[in-house]
Amino acid sequence: MSPYAVTVDAGVRDVRAADRLLVRLAAELALPDGAFGCTHLVRGERPRVVLSFTAPSPFRVDALAAGPYEVSSGVPDGAGRAVLFPGAGALTGTMTVAGLLSASAIDRVAVLGSHGEPDPAQDVVTRGHVRPQWQDGELVLTLMPAAGGVLVPFEVPDPTPCCADH
């Protein structure tokens, strides 16, 4: 684990709002190359989504101290959902599994309902929304089969809210 890691609790309850806040705060922090920004679900009496930032070198934590956030050292758990990670900005459009892995910090991909790794030449339509998760120290992107024989990230960019049809 990086010695340069902080958790930010802004009392956010919505994952999409947490994503937006994470991106905004990351810009204010001037994170160095190789940094990660993740969301973490906190359960219990006060369910919420907290943010973590980790980097291989120091970054401006003072920007957080001025805000209305609870800031603590370290990360809350080892299972964060990565919003910002090395290579994330390059994962747009359609690319192969091999291209996705070589362009980013993602260690591996897993396809729902299948065993083993997908063909490295398999096309992935990113939809501009790639959110891998930390699993046992690896950054893993879960994909699912889609129409046309392509794969897409399991997490969709604009999910339909539960019970939207009633």
N, C-alpha and C positions, 0 to 999 in steps of 0.2 A: 504494500500500500504506500502511496506517496506521502511524504511528510508534509506536503502542502495540500491539505484537504480541509474543507469546511462544509458544515451543514447549515442551511438557511431554512428556518421555519417562519413562513409568512402567514400561516393560518389558512392557506389555500385549500379548498376542498375539491376542486375540479382539476382534472388532469390537463385539459386544454389551457386553462388559466395558468396552471403551473408551468406549462411549456412556454407560454408567452412571457411570463415573468423571468424564467430561466434565461431565455434569449436576451431579454433586456438587461438583466443583471450581468450576464457574461460580457456584454459590450462595455458596461461601466467598469468591470473589473480588469479590462485589458488583459485577458488570459494569455499566457504564453503558448507557443506551439506545443502540441502534445497534450493539451488539456481536455478534460472530460466534464460535461455537465449532465447530471442525471436527476431523475425524479424517483422518489421512494414513497410507497404507500405506508402510512402509519395507521394502524388499527387501534382499537381500544376505546376509552371513554371519549376521546376527541379525535375521530378519524379525520385525516387530512393528507395532503401531499407535500412532502418536504423536498428541498433541492439540495444537491451536493455538487461541489466543484472540486476537482482534483487536478493537479498539474505537476510536472516534473521540476518546476522551479517556482520561487515565490511570485505571488501576484497581489494586487491591491485589495486587500480585505477591508481597508478603511472605508471604502465606498459603501460597504454593507453596514458598518457601525452607525452611519448617519441615518439609515433607514429604520422603519418600524419593524425590524425583524429580530427574531432570536437567532443568534449566530453561535455555533459551537465548533470545536475542533473535530476533525475526523469525519467519517461518513456514517450514516445510521445503520447500514447493513451492506452486505456484499451482493445484493440482488437488484441494484438500481437499473432503471430504464434509461438508456443513453439518448439524450436529445442532441447534445453537442459532443463530437468525438473526432479525432483526426480522420480527415477524408469525407466527413459527412456532406459537405457542400458539393462534392463531386458525384454524389449518388442521385442523379436525376435521369429521367427518361428510361430507355430500355438498355440494359447491359447484361452481359453474361454473369453467371455465378462467379466465374474466375475473375472477371473484371471488377465486380463488386468487392471481392475479397482483396484483390491486389491494390485497389484504390483507397481502401479505408482500414481502420483499426479493427474491423469485424474479424474475429478469429474463424468463425465457421457459420454455416447456415443449416437450419433444420427445416424439413418440409413436413407439415402436418399430415398424418396418416401414412407416412412412408418410413422405411427403415434405411439407415445409412445416409450417405451424402448424395446430393443430386449431381447430375452430370455437370462438370465445370462449364460446358458450352451451352447449358440451358439458359434461355432468356429470362430476365427478371424485369418486370415493369415496376419501377420504384414509386411511381405516382408522386415523387418529390417528398415522400414521407417515410423515412426509414428510422425505426426505433428499436435497435437491438437491446437485449437485456444481458446483464452479467449473470452467468451461471457457472458456479465452481471456478471462478477466476478467468473465465473466457467470455468474450463479448459475442453473443449468439443472436443471429437474426432469424426469427421464425417466419417462414414463407408458407404460402398455400397455393395449390393449383388454381388457375383461372382459365377462362375461355381463351381459345386459340393456342392452348398448349404452353402457355407461359406461367411463370410464378409471380406472385405479388406478395408484398409484406402482409402479414396477418393483421397488423393494426392499420386501419384505414384512416385517411387524413380527416375526414368529416363524418364521424359516425352518426347514425340516426339515434336521437335520444330514445331511451326506453319509453315505451308506451306513447310514442309520438302520434300513433294513429287513433288514439282515443282520449 
